[in-house]
Amino acid sequence: MIITTTNDLPGYAVEEVLGEVFGLTVRSRNVGSQLGAGLKSLVGGELKGMTKALSDSRAQVIERLSEEAQSRGGNAVLAMRFDTSEMGGTWTEICAYGTAARVRKL
């Protein structure tokens, strides 16, 4: 699966646009990690646990995005983007979305 943030894919012809696809997850932060992150934010520095959680979540939504594109017959996702939002104060929604397409190498 080719996934790109660009609208075009140099060296490939778009044979068919298959529509919007997305991968989604909603994560809940546990109380312990929230307390640790809160204390760390007082002194500054990277919140490594939160960084890892976000990185893992992005990998998961890209996998789901890819699976949806493939289920529609696509071999590429064009114009891929991430969206992240807070829900209910302790939940975070991570979404990857783009346009599924069938492409061929020129």
Secondary structure by P-SEA (a helix, b strand, c coil): cccccccccccccccccccccbbbbbbbbcaaaaaaaaaaaaacccaaaaaaaaaaaaaaaaaaaaaaaaaaccccccbbbbbbbbccccbbbbbbbbbbbbbbcc
